[in-house]
């Protein structure tokens, strides 16, 4: 069984919900039929002629990109222009294009968290450099027959429910009586058709982030013994975890600029990078931002960062950083974003396999970091 474009992109939207995207950012399906079946998909930072040719040669029906192919509304599709020709070629070859941009940047499992793991930023205490919003919180109440509550608790916790601060599996349970009458055509787990049943049940309540709603509901339906589970979801007037642009945290081991730069070079697969720092310093608190981070220099300095790792730093960004005594490592726009490609490939293949699909996902062989390395 092959997954459709919509089913594959649904997994992406669990990881990076479109609602997290910054205003005006055109995330989502940009080209193609959402109900087309896909035997193979490619993941790339962006769609260009080389990636399109690779997709066509490998019979990939979907390309998942970070940078949107269509960033502004088109007034025409002129094939004499490179961008117009690229879009038209993708349409003719029936290759769908889906983009996860700033929603993947700010996702708690997105671009910056993958980059942080590569450069050794400790998971504990990471926080956004610039908060753009908070995850909404929901409360789930599900009713299960007594004796099945532990199985349900474990399944919901694994899907992302019941986490409060440094605690997992947080729930409230209360006993009660459930009633139901199985009708013609039903296949009841308990009771007989046509007879009113009264069953001892547990009401299990757990809090979850709205971004995990689909995954939690799916886990509930898979783990529940009843043919027709009863559950409720409530919106809460509480803020969940903050999300936003960039990250700041502590290195696992304080390091010199040379050591940090060399780790970046190796982990990100770069030939060269640019650095600035006063000599002899060791760094502990580090900020980062995949892509272009020059606009976040002041936020990094204000939050106590000693060094900032990003890409596309300009001359005036360097002068501003010097004024704040903030060291810089410019690992390139593509270099700081490329690690999320491999992460997406692993994530999608895992989800597709779990769901029983034969669709496979691979990383595009071309990389923007190759184009700008000397």
LUMVEX-117267 format. One record per residue (C-alpha): residue number from 1; residue in one letter; chain; x negated, y, z. Coordinates in pm, whole numbers, plus 50000, padded with zeros to 5 digits. Last residue first. Example, Ala and Ser with C-alpha at 12.3 -4.5 7.8 and 13.67 -1.06 7.14 Angstrom:
pos=2&code=s&unit=A&X=48633&Y=49894&Z=50714 $
pos=1&code=a&unit=A&X=48770&Y=49550&Z=50780 $
This chain:
pos=374&code=x&unit=A&X=46462&Y=52692&Z=49789 $
pos=373&code=x&unit=A&X=46805&Y=52620&Z=49931 $
pos=372&code=x&unit=A&X=47105&Y=52809&Z=49791 $
pos=371&code=x&unit=A&X=47262&Y=52544&Z=49569 $
pos=370&code=x&unit=A&X=47194&Y=52245&Z=49795 $
pos=369&code=x&unit=A&X=47376&Y=52402&Z=50091 $
pos=368&code=x&unit=A&X=47685&Y=52423&Z=49867 $
pos=367&code=x&unit=A&X=47705&Y=52042&Z=49864 $
pos=366&code=x&unit=A&X=47764&Y=51801&Z=49577 $
pos=365&code=x&unit=A&X=47820&Y=51431&Z=49658 $
pos=364&code=x&unit=A&X=48185&Y=51473&Z=49752 $
pos=363&code=x&unit=A&X=48262&Y=51291&Z=50075 $
pos=362&code=x&unit=A&X=48475&Y=50979&Z=50051 $
pos=361&code=x&unit=A&X=48832&Y=50875&Z=50139 $
pos=360&code=x&unit=A&X=48994&Y=50537&Z=50077 $
pos=359&code=x&unit=A&X=49361&Y=50452&Z=50025 $
pos=358&code=x&unit=A&X=49445&Y=50092&Z=50125 $
pos=357&code=x&unit=A&X=49701&Y=50206&Z=50384 $
pos=356&code=x&unit=A&X=49778&Y=50002&Z=50698 $
pos=355&code=x&unit=A&X=49843&Y=50295&Z=50932 $
pos=354&code=x&unit=A&X=49527&Y=50223&Z=51134 $
pos=353&code=x&unit=A&X=49327&Y=50210&Z=50810 $
pos=352&code=x&unit=A&X=49461&Y=50547&Z=50698 $
pos=351&code=x&unit=A&X=49384&Y=50704&Z=51037 $
pos=350&code=x&unit=A&X=49028&Y=50572&Z=51042 $
pos=349&code=x&unit=A&X=48961&Y=50669&Z=50681 $
pos=348&code=x&unit=A&X=49097&Y=51016&Z=50753 $
pos=347&code=x&unit=A&X=48881&Y=51072&Z=51062 $
pos=346&code=x&unit=A&X=48562&Y=50941&Z=50905 $
pos=345&code=x&unit=A&X=48605&Y=51155&Z=50593 $
pos=344&code=x&unit=A&X=48704&Y=51459&Z=50800 $
pos=343&code=x&unit=A&X=48387&Y=51426&Z=51012 $
pos=342&code=x&unit=A&X=48173&Y=51394&Z=50701 $
pos=341&code=x&unit=A&X=48317&Y=51718&Z=50563 $
pos=340&code=x&unit=A&X=48299&Y=51892&Z=50902 $
pos=339&code=x&unit=A&X=47919&Y=51872&Z=50887 $
pos=338&code=x&unit=A&X=47915&Y=52104&Z=50578 $
pos=337&code=x&unit=A&X=48035&Y=52414&Z=50763 $
pos=336&code=x&unit=A&X=47708&Y=52541&Z=50913 $
pos=335&code=x&unit=A&X=47507&Y=52460&Z=50599 $
pos=334&code=x&unit=A&X=47767&Y=52607&Z=50365 $
pos=333&code=x&unit=A&X=47752&Y=52952&Z=50522 $
pos=332&code=x&unit=A&X=47380&Y=52937&Z=50587 $
pos=331&code=x&unit=A&X=47170&Y=52837&Z=50887 $
pos=330&code=x&unit=A&X=47112&Y=53195&Z=50998 $
pos=329&code=x&unit=A&X=46965&Y=53170&Z=51348 $
pos=328&code=x&unit=A&X=46991&Y=53491&Z=51550 $
pos=327&code=x&unit=A&X=46857&Y=53617&Z=51884 $
pos=326&code=x&unit=A&X=47066&Y=53872&Z=52076 $
pos=325&code=x&unit=A&X=46883&Y=54163&Z=52238 $
pos=324&code=x&unit=A&X=47204&Y=54368&Z=52196 $
pos=323&code=x&unit=A&X=47031&Y=54629&Z=51979 $
pos=322&code=x&unit=A&X=46851&Y=54350&Z=51797 $
pos=321&code=x&unit=A&X=47186&Y=54188&Z=51717 $
pos=320&code=x&unit=A&X=47311&Y=54514&Z=51564 $
pos=319&code=x&unit=A&X=46997&Y=54546&Z=51353 $
pos=318&code=x&unit=A&X=47033&Y=54186&Z=51234 $
pos=317&code=x&unit=A&X=47397&Y=54237&Z=51143 $
pos=316&code=x&unit=A&X=47292&Y=54548&Z=50948 $
pos=315&code=x&unit=A&X=47053&Y=54342&Z=50737 $
pos=314&code=x&unit=A&X=47320&Y=54081&Z=50666 $
pos=313&code=x&unit=A&X=47391&Y=53747&Z=50836 $
pos=312&code=x&unit=A&X=47555&Y=53500&Z=50595 $
pos=311&code=x&unit=A&X=47553&Y=53205&Z=50836 $
pos=310&code=x&unit=A&X=47596&Y=53114&Z=51203 $
pos=309&code=x&unit=A&X=47391&Y=53046&Z=51516 $
pos=308&code=x&unit=A&X=47389&Y=53313&Z=51790 $
pos=307&code=x&unit=A&X=47131&Y=53323&Z=52071 $
pos=306&code=x&unit=A&X=47136&Y=53462&Z=52425 $
pos=305&code=x&unit=A&X=47515&Y=53457&Z=52453 $
pos=304&code=x&unit=A&X=47648&Y=53653&Z=52749 $
pos=303&code=x&unit=A&X=48013&Y=53695&Z=52654 $
pos=302&code=x&unit=A&X=47965&Y=54054&Z=52539 $
pos=301&code=x&unit=A&X=47673&Y=53951&Z=52315 $
pos=300&code=x&unit=A&X=47876&Y=53686&Z=52134 $
pos=299&code=x&unit=A&X=48175&Y=53919&Z=52100 $
pos=298&code=x&unit=A&X=47949&Y=54192&Z=51954 $
pos=297&code=x&unit=A&X=47797&Y=53950&Z=51703 $
pos=296&code=x&unit=A&X=48137&Y=53816&Z=51593 $
pos=295&code=x&unit=A&X=48169&Y=54006&Z=51262 $
pos=294&code=x&unit=A&X=47839&Y=53859&Z=51142 $
pos=293&code=x&unit=A&X=47966&Y=53502&Z=51174 $
pos=292&code=x&unit=A&X=48010&Y=53383&Z=50816 $
pos=291&code=x&unit=A&X=48056&Y=53006&Z=50787 $
pos=290&code=x&unit=A&X=48061&Y=52798&Z=51107 $
pos=289&code=x&unit=A&X=48035&Y=53013&Z=51418 $
pos=288&code=x&unit=A&X=47794&Y=52966&Z=51704 $
pos=287&code=x&unit=A&X=47715&Y=53104&Z=52048 $
pos=286&code=x&unit=A&X=47435&Y=52979&Z=52272 $
pos=285&code=x&unit=A&X=47368&Y=52997&Z=52646 $
pos=284&code=x&unit=A&X=47042&Y=52817&Z=52728 $
pos=283&code=x&unit=A&X=46762&Y=52978&Z=52529 $
pos=282&code=x&unit=A&X=46387&Y=52989&Z=52591 $
pos=281&code=x&unit=A&X=46196&Y=53303&Z=52494 $
pos=280&code=x&unit=A&X=45828&Y=53319&Z=52395 $
pos=279&code=x&unit=A&X=45855&Y=53552&Z=52098 $
pos=278&code=x&unit=A&X=46149&Y=53795&Z=52052 $
pos=277&code=x&unit=A&X=46405&Y=53636&Z=51823 $
pos=276&code=x&unit=A&X=46497&Y=53627&Z=51453 $
pos=275&code=x&unit=A&X=46563&Y=53327&Z=51235 $
pos=274&code=x&unit=A&X=46631&Y=53238&Z=50871 $
pos=273&code=x&unit=A&X=46687&Y=52886&Z=50735 $
pos=272&code=x&unit=A&X=46516&Y=52649&Z=50493 $
pos=271&code=x&unit=A&X=46537&Y=52293&Z=50361 $
pos=270&code=x&unit=A&X=46870&Y=52221&Z=50529 $
pos=269&code=x&unit=A&X=47028&Y=51885&Z=50614 $
pos=268&code=x&unit=A&X=47245&Y=52021&Z=50893 $
pos=267&code=x&unit=A&X=47098&Y=51802&Z=51165 $
pos=266&code=x&unit=A&X=46739&Y=51842&Z=51044 $
pos=265&code=x&unit=A&X=46737&Y=52220&Z=50990 $
pos=264&code=x&unit=A&X=46951&Y=52288&Z=51297 $
pos=263&code=x&unit=A&X=46719&Y=52078&Z=51513 $
pos=262&code=x&unit=A&X=46418&Y=52264&Z=51371 $
pos=261&code=x&unit=A&X=46581&Y=52600&Z=51444 $
pos=260&code=x&unit=A&X=46657&Y=52500&Z=51802 $
pos=259&code=x&unit=A&X=46302&Y=52376&Z=51863 $
pos=258&code=x&unit=A&X=46146&Y=52687&Z=51707 $
pos=257&code=x&unit=A&X=46376&Y=52919&Z=51902 $
pos=256&code=x&unit=A&X=46276&Y=52756&Z=52228 $
pos=255&code=x&unit=A&X=46505&Y=52522&Z=52415 $
pos=254&code=x&unit=A&X=46716&Y=52482&Z=52728 $
pos=253&code=x&unit=A&X=46857&Y=52123&Z=52729 $
pos=252&code=x&unit=A&X=47227&Y=52037&Z=52693 $
pos=251&code=x&unit=A&X=47274&Y=52380&Z=52539 $
pos=250&code=x&unit=A&X=47543&Y=52582&Z=52711 $
pos=249&code=x&unit=A&X=47857&Y=52719&Z=52553 $
pos=248&code=x&unit=A&X=48005&Y=52967&Z=52309 $
pos=247&code=x&unit=A&X=48232&Y=52892&Z=52017 $
pos=246&code=x&unit=A&X=48344&Y=53060&Z=51695 $
pos=245&code=x&unit=A&X=48690&Y=53183&Z=51603 $
pos=244&code=x&unit=A&X=48992&Y=53093&Z=51811 $
pos=243&code=x&unit=A&X=49178&Y=52847&Z=52027 $
pos=242&code=x&unit=A&X=49301&Y=52879&Z=52383 $
pos=241&code=x&unit=A&X=49435&Y=52571&Z=52563 $
pos=240&code=x&unit=A&X=49804&Y=52576&Z=52648 $
pos=239&code=x&unit=A&X=50017&Y=52873&Z=52744 $
pos=238&code=x&unit=A&X=50336&Y=52818&Z=52942 $
pos=237&code=x&unit=A&X=50696&Y=52911&Z=52868 $
pos=236&code=x&unit=A&X=50768&Y=52547&Z=52785 $
pos=235&code=x&unit=A&X=50948&Y=52400&Z=52484 $
pos=234&code=x&unit=A&X=51134&Y=52078&Z=52564 $
pos=233&code=x&unit=A&X=51120&Y=51737&Z=52394 $
pos=232&code=x&unit=A&X=51370&Y=51463&Z=52480 $
pos=231&code=x&unit=A&X=51358&Y=51083&Z=52451 $
pos=230&code=x&unit=A&X=51590&Y=50786&Z=52401 $
pos=229&code=x&unit=A&X=51441&Y=50492&Z=52213 $
pos=228&code=x&unit=A&X=51649&Y=50319&Z=51941 $
pos=227&code=x&unit=A&X=51521&Y=49961&Z=51887 $
pos=226&code=x&unit=A&X=51396&Y=49958&Z=52245 $
pos=225&code=x&unit=A&X=51053&Y=49818&Z=52340 $
pos=224&code=x&unit=A&X=50878&Y=50157&Z=52313 $
pos=223&code=x&unit=A&X=50512&Y=50141&Z=52208 $
pos=222&code=x&unit=A&X=50546&Y=50225&Z=51837 $
pos=221&code=x&unit=A&X=50814&Y=50490&Z=51887 $
pos=220&code=x&unit=A&X=50617&Y=50659&Z=52165 $
pos=219&code=x&unit=A&X=50291&Y=50651&Z=51967 $
pos=218&code=x&unit=A&X=50467&Y=50821&Z=51673 $
pos=217&code=x&unit=A&X=50614&Y=51082&Z=51908 $
pos=216&code=x&unit=A&X=50268&Y=51150&Z=52053 $
pos=215&code=x&unit=A&X=50101&Y=51184&Z=51712 $
pos=214&code=x&unit=A&X=50374&Y=51414&Z=51583 $
pos=213&code=x&unit=A&X=50362&Y=51638&Z=51892 $
pos=212&code=x&unit=A&X=49984&Y=51668&Z=51922 $
pos=211&code=x&unit=A&X=49966&Y=52031&Z=51798 $
pos=210&code=x&unit=A&X=50251&Y=52116&Z=52035 $
pos=209&code=x&unit=A&X=50020&Y=52043&Z=52327 $
pos=208&code=x&unit=A&X=50158&Y=51777&Z=52565 $
pos=207&code=x&unit=A&X=50317&Y=51763&Z=52908 $
pos=206&code=x&unit=A&X=50449&Y=51431&Z=53041 $
pos=205&code=x&unit=A&X=50776&Y=51304&Z=53190 $
pos=204&code=x&unit=A&X=50870&Y=50936&Z=53231 $
pos=203&code=x&unit=A&X=51229&Y=50856&Z=53325 $
pos=202&code=x&unit=A&X=51224&Y=50495&Z=53439 $
pos=201&code=x&unit=A&X=51506&Y=50252&Z=53368 $
pos=200&code=x&unit=A&X=51728&Y=50000&Z=53545 $
pos=199&code=x&unit=A&X=51975&Y=49883&Z=53285 $
pos=198&code=x&unit=A&X=52352&Y=49899&Z=53260 $
pos=197&code=x&unit=A&X=52493&Y=49731&Z=52950 $
pos=196&code=x&unit=A&X=52831&Y=49773&Z=52785 $
pos=195&code=x&unit=A&X=52909&Y=49466&Z=52574 $
pos=194&code=x&unit=A&X=52980&Y=49465&Z=52201 $
pos=193&code=x&unit=A&X=52643&Y=49331&Z=52099 $
pos=192&code=x&unit=A&X=52444&Y=49168&Z=52376 $
pos=191&code=x&unit=A&X=52194&Y=49298&Z=52628 $
pos=190&code=x&unit=A&X=51824&Y=49396&Z=52625 $
pos=189&code=x&unit=A&X=51594&Y=49433&Z=52324 $
pos=188&code=x&unit=A&X=51902&Y=49497&Z=52112 $
pos=187&code=x&unit=A&X=51911&Y=49417&Z=51738 $
pos=186&code=x&unit=A&X=52197&Y=49632&Z=51609 $
pos=185&code=x&unit=A&X=52411&Y=49545&Z=51306 $
pos=184&code=x&unit=A&X=52740&Y=49561&Z=51496 $
pos=183&code=x&unit=A&X=52708&Y=49776&Z=51807 $
pos=182&code=x&unit=A&X=52486&Y=49753&Z=52117 $
pos=181&code=x&unit=A&X=52654&Y=49930&Z=52411 $
pos=180&code=x&unit=A&X=52439&Y=50160&Z=52622 $
pos=179&code=x&unit=A&X=52381&Y=50266&Z=52981 $
pos=178&code=x&unit=A&X=52065&Y=50377&Z=53162 $
pos=177&code=x&unit=A&X=52026&Y=50372&Z=53538 $
pos=176&code=x&unit=A&X=51768&Y=50568&Z=53730 $
pos=175&code=x&unit=A&X=51412&Y=50570&Z=53858 $
pos=174&code=x&unit=A&X=51179&Y=50873&Z=53853 $
pos=173&code=x&unit=A&X=50836&Y=50916&Z=53701 $
pos=172&code=x&unit=A&X=50614&Y=51222&Z=53673 $
pos=171&code=x&unit=A&X=50307&Y=51215&Z=53451 $
pos=170&code=x&unit=A&X=49939&Y=51305&Z=53427 $
pos=169&code=x&unit=A&X=49747&Y=51038&Z=53233 $
pos=168&code=x&unit=A&X=49440&Y=51268&Z=53211 $
pos=167&code=x&unit=A&X=49287&Y=51514&Z=53457 $
pos=166&code=x&unit=A&X=49012&Y=51770&Z=53399 $
pos=165&code=x&unit=A&X=49257&Y=52046&Z=53304 $
pos=164&code=x&unit=A&X=49600&Y=51888&Z=53254 $
pos=163&code=x&unit=A&X=49615&Y=51605&Z=52999 $
pos=162&code=x&unit=A&X=49945&Y=51412&Z=52995 $
pos=161&code=x&unit=A&X=49996&Y=51368&Z=52622 $
pos=160&code=x&unit=A&X=49722&Y=51328&Z=52360 $
pos=159&code=x&unit=A&X=49794&Y=51003&Z=52174 $
pos=158&code=x&unit=A&X=49596&Y=50791&Z=52424 $
pos=157&code=x&unit=A&X=49804&Y=50942&Z=52705 $
pos=156&code=x&unit=A&X=50126&Y=50847&Z=52526 $
pos=155&code=x&unit=A&X=50016&Y=50485&Z=52477 $
pos=154&code=x&unit=A&X=49893&Y=50445&Z=52836 $
pos=153&code=x&unit=A&X=50210&Y=50591&Z=52987 $
pos=152&code=x&unit=A&X=50429&Y=50369&Z=52767 $
pos=151&code=x&unit=A&X=50251&Y=50051&Z=52877 $
pos=150&code=x&unit=A&X=50271&Y=50167&Z=53239 $
pos=149&code=x&unit=A&X=50644&Y=50243&Z=53208 $
pos=148&code=x&unit=A&X=50739&Y=49900&Z=53071 $
pos=147&code=x&unit=A&X=50838&Y=49733&Z=53400 $
pos=146&code=x&unit=A&X=51157&Y=49933&Z=53437 $
pos=145&code=x&unit=A&X=51319&Y=49992&Z=53099 $
pos=144&code=x&unit=A&X=51198&Y=50313&Z=52933 $
pos=143&code=x&unit=A&X=51343&Y=50666&Z=52920 $
pos=142&code=x&unit=A&X=51128&Y=50939&Z=52768 $
pos=141&code=x&unit=A&X=51088&Y=51300&Z=52878 $
pos=140&code=x&unit=A&X=50834&Y=51506&Z=52684 $
pos=139&code=x&unit=A&X=50735&Y=51856&Z=52788 $
pos=138&code=x&unit=A&X=50590&Y=52089&Z=52527 $
pos=137&code=x&unit=A&X=50300&Y=52333&Z=52541 $
pos=136&code=x&unit=A&X=50211&Y=52586&Z=52276 $
pos=135&code=x&unit=A&X=49843&Y=52606&Z=52180 $
pos=134&code=x&unit=A&X=49699&Y=52947&Z=52247 $
pos=133&code=x&unit=A&X=49603&Y=53222&Z=52007 $
pos=132&code=x&unit=A&X=49326&Y=53407&Z=51822 $
pos=131&code=x&unit=A&X=49063&Y=53392&Z=52097 $
pos=130&code=x&unit=A&X=48727&Y=53528&Z=51982 $
pos=129&code=x&unit=A&X=48418&Y=53344&Z=52101 $
pos=128&code=x&unit=A&X=48616&Y=53031&Z=52175 $
pos=127&code=x&unit=A&X=48518&Y=52824&Z=52479 $
pos=126&code=x&unit=A&X=48281&Y=52535&Z=52551 $
pos=125&code=x&unit=A&X=48262&Y=52457&Z=52923 $
pos=124&code=x&unit=A&X=48186&Y=52086&Z=52907 $
pos=123&code=x&unit=A&X=48112&Y=51966&Z=52555 $
pos=122&code=x&unit=A&X=47743&Y=52058&Z=52580 $
pos=121&code=x&unit=A&X=47599&Y=52234&Z=52274 $
pos=120&code=x&unit=A&X=47348&Y=51995&Z=52119 $
pos=119&code=x&unit=A&X=47313&Y=52129&Z=51764 $
pos=118&code=x&unit=A&X=47522&Y=51860&Z=51597 $
pos=117&code=x&unit=A&X=47794&Y=51858&Z=51863 $
pos=116&code=x&unit=A&X=47839&Y=52232&Z=51832 $
pos=115&code=x&unit=A&X=47877&Y=52201&Z=51454 $
pos=114&code=x&unit=A&X=48161&Y=51948&Z=51498 $
pos=113&code=x&unit=A&X=48322&Y=52179&Z=51753 $
pos=112&code=x&unit=A&X=48288&Y=52473&Z=51517 $
pos=111&code=x&unit=A&X=48444&Y=52306&Z=51214 $
pos=110&code=x&unit=A&X=48742&Y=52140&Z=51381 $
pos=109&code=x&unit=A&X=48846&Y=51930&Z=51678 $
pos=108&code=x&unit=A&X=48971&Y=52217&Z=51897 $
pos=107&code=x&unit=A&X=49105&Y=52368&Z=51573 $
pos=106&code=x&unit=A&X=48985&Y=52724&Z=51510 $
pos=105&code=x&unit=A&X=48791&Y=52662&Z=51189 $
pos=104&code=x&unit=A&X=49028&Y=52388&Z=51065 $
pos=103&code=x&unit=A&X=49324&Y=52629&Z=51088 $
pos=102&code=x&unit=A&X=49095&Y=52887&Z=50927 $
pos=101&code=x&unit=A&X=49070&Y=52672&Z=50612 $
pos=100&code=x&unit=A&X=49247&Y=52341&Z=50551 $
pos=99&code=x&unit=A&X=49295&Y=52320&Z=50174 $
pos=98&code=x&unit=A&X=49476&Y=52057&Z=49966 $
pos=97&code=x&unit=A&X=49413&Y=52001&Z=49595 $
pos=96&code=x&unit=A&X=49598&Y=51744&Z=49383 $
pos=95&code=x&unit=A&X=49427&Y=51599&Z=49077 $
pos=94&code=x&unit=A&X=49669&Y=51543&Z=48792 $
pos=93&code=x&unit=A&X=49395&Y=51573&Z=48529 $
pos=92&code=x&unit=A&X=49580&Y=51852&Z=48351 $
pos=91&code=x&unit=A&X=49637&Y=52033&Z=48681 $
pos=90&code=x&unit=A&X=49272&Y=52007&Z=48786 $
pos=89&code=x&unit=A&X=49161&Y=52134&Z=48443 $
pos=88&code=x&unit=A&X=49401&Y=52429&Z=48462 $
pos=87&code=x&unit=A&X=49266&Y=52532&Z=48802 $
pos=86&code=x&unit=A&X=48904&Y=52511&Z=48685 $
pos=85&code=x&unit=A&X=48976&Y=52700&Z=48360 $
pos=84&code=x&unit=A&X=49143&Y=52980&Z=48554 $
pos=83&code=x&unit=A&X=48847&Y=53009&Z=48788 $
pos=82&code=x&unit=A&X=48594&Y=53013&Z=48505 $
pos=81&code=x&unit=A&X=48780&Y=53271&Z=48288 $
pos=80&code=x&unit=A&X=48876&Y=53178&Z=47930 $
pos=79&code=x&unit=A&X=49143&Y=52958&Z=48083 $
pos=78&code=x&unit=A&X=49348&Y=53262&Z=48185 $
pos=77&code=x&unit=A&X=49612&Y=53160&Z=48438 $
pos=76&code=x&unit=A&X=49799&Y=53481&Z=48511 $
pos=75&code=x&unit=A&X=49921&Y=53696&Z=48800 $
pos=74&code=x&unit=A&X=49784&Y=53447&Z=49052 $
pos=73&code=x&unit=A&X=49856&Y=53499&Z=49420 $
pos=72&code=x&unit=A&X=49540&Y=53523&Z=49633 $
pos=71&code=x&unit=A&X=49326&Y=53251&Z=49795 $
pos=70&code=x&unit=A&X=49396&Y=52972&Z=49551 $
pos=69&code=x&unit=A&X=49113&Y=52717&Z=49570 $
pos=68&code=x&unit=A&X=49109&Y=52747&Z=49947 $
pos=67&code=x&unit=A&X=48777&Y=52685&Z=50126 $
pos=66&code=x&unit=A&X=48788&Y=52372&Z=50344 $
pos=65&code=x&unit=A&X=48873&Y=52131&Z=50068 $
pos=64&code=x&unit=A&X=49064&Y=51803&Z=50032 $
pos=63&code=x&unit=A&X=49052&Y=51668&Z=49677 $
pos=62&code=x&unit=A&X=49328&Y=51427&Z=49578 $
pos=61&code=x&unit=A&X=49387&Y=51180&Z=49296 $
pos=60&code=x&unit=A&X=49035&Y=51043&Z=49291 $
pos=59&code=x&unit=A&X=48970&Y=50844&Z=48974 $
pos=58&code=x&unit=A&X=48594&Y=50833&Z=49044 $
pos=57&code=x&unit=A&X=48507&Y=51014&Z=48720 $
pos=56&code=x&unit=A&X=48791&Y=51264&Z=48775 $
pos=55&code=x&unit=A&X=48689&Y=51337&Z=49133 $
pos=54&code=x&unit=A&X=48322&Y=51375&Z=49036 $
pos=53&code=x&unit=A&X=48418&Y=51607&Z=48750 $
pos=52&code=x&unit=A&X=48628&Y=51817&Z=48989 $
pos=51&code=x&unit=A&X=48345&Y=51828&Z=49243 $
pos=50&code=x&unit=A&X=48099&Y=51947&Z=48973 $
pos=49&code=x&unit=A&X=48340&Y=52206&Z=48832 $
pos=48&code=x&unit=A&X=48413&Y=52359&Z=49172 $
pos=47&code=x&unit=A&X=48651&Y=52270&Z=49453 $
pos=46&code=x&unit=A&X=48542&Y=52370&Z=49799 $
pos=45&code=x&unit=A&X=48385&Y=52238&Z=50118 $
pos=44&code=x&unit=A&X=48443&Y=51888&Z=49987 $
pos=43&code=x&unit=A&X=48653&Y=51582&Z=50077 $
pos=42&code=x&unit=A&X=48741&Y=51330&Z=49805 $
pos=41&code=x&unit=A&X=49048&Y=51107&Z=49788 $
pos=40&code=x&unit=A&X=49095&Y=50757&Z=49646 $
pos=39&code=x&unit=A&X=49397&Y=50540&Z=49568 $
pos=38&code=x&unit=A&X=49645&Y=50824&Z=49602 $
pos=37&code=x&unit=A&X=50020&Y=50791&Z=49551 $
pos=36&code=x&unit=A&X=50201&Y=51103&Z=49431 $
pos=35&code=x&unit=A&X=50467&Y=51233&Z=49670 $
pos=34&code=x&unit=A&X=50303&Y=51570&Z=49740 $
pos=33&code=x&unit=A&X=50269&Y=51637&Z=49366 $
pos=32&code=x&unit=A&X=49977&Y=51866&Z=49286 $
pos=31&code=x&unit=A&X=49806&Y=52195&Z=49356 $
pos=30&code=x&unit=A&X=49764&Y=52419&Z=49661 $
pos=29&code=x&unit=A&X=49882&Y=52190&Z=49941 $
pos=28&code=x&unit=A&X=49813&Y=52362&Z=50273 $
pos=27&code=x&unit=A&X=49631&Y=52675&Z=50384 $
pos=26&code=x&unit=A&X=49672&Y=53020&Z=50229 $
pos=25&code=x&unit=A&X=49533&Y=53246&Z=50506 $
pos=24&code=x&unit=A&X=49757&Y=53552&Z=50536 $
pos=23&code=x&unit=A&X=49765&Y=53549&Z=50915 $
pos=22&code=x&unit=A&X=49496&Y=53324&Z=51069 $
pos=21&code=x&unit=A&X=49561&Y=52951&Z=51058 $
pos=20&code=x&unit=A&X=49668&Y=52773&Z=51379 $
pos=19&code=x&unit=A&X=50023&Y=52718&Z=51246 $
pos=18&code=x&unit=A&X=49874&Y=52499&Z=50971 $
pos=17&code=x&unit=A&X=49800&Y=52231&Z=51235 $
pos=16&code=x&unit=A&X=49435&Y=52116&Z=51220 $
pos=15&code=x&unit=A&X=49398&Y=51754&Z=51338 $
pos=14&code=x&unit=A&X=49768&Y=51668&Z=51307 $
pos=13&code=x&unit=A&X=49772&Y=51867&Z=50984 $
pos=12&code=x&unit=A&X=49496&Y=51648&Z=50842 $
pos=11&code=x&unit=A&X=49701&Y=51334&Z=50912 $
pos=10&code=x&unit=A&X=49998&Y=51492&Z=50734 $
pos=9&code=x&unit=A&X=49767&Y=51568&Z=50442 $
pos=8&code=x&unit=A&X=49723&Y=51195&Z=50387 $
pos=7&code=x&unit=A&X=50097&Y=51124&Z=50413 $
pos=6&code=x&unit=A&X=50187&Y=51410&Z=50179 $
pos=5&code=x&unit=A&X=49933&Y=51306&Z=49915 $
pos=4&code=x&unit=A&X=50084&Y=50959&Z=49924 $
pos=3&code=x&unit=A&X=49919&Y=50661&Z=50089 $
pos=2&code=x&unit=A&X=49862&Y=50340&Z=49896 $
pos=1&code=x&unit=A&X=50000&Y=50000&Z=50000 $
